[in-house]
Amino acid sequence: MSVSDRLSQVLIDEVNRPGAITVQADIADVDFIDSTVINAFIDAFRVAKSHGHAFVVTRARGHVNTVLAVSGVLSALSNPPVPAR
């Protein structure tokens, strides 16, 4: 299993954990990401959404924030959905 596959599995496991409504990935200490990390985030986001839950990336800074923004996923990954009433 590759590192990116393992990251994706860990994130999805957290999203699927009983009682999890919103899973936050605090990436303040992350200095570098690439497409494999973005794909893991997107996988977790999709699984969470399919269960009516949320996956959110928080505290992206510098290069990481720029990569997420340029990739077009920053907004979706950093804004938790508003619960339906």
Buried (B, 14 or more C-beta within 10 A) or exposed (E): EEEBEEBBBEBBEBBBEEEBEEBEBEBEEBEEBEEBBBBBBBBBBEBBBEEEBBBBBEBBEEEBBEBBEEBEBBEBBBEBBEEEE
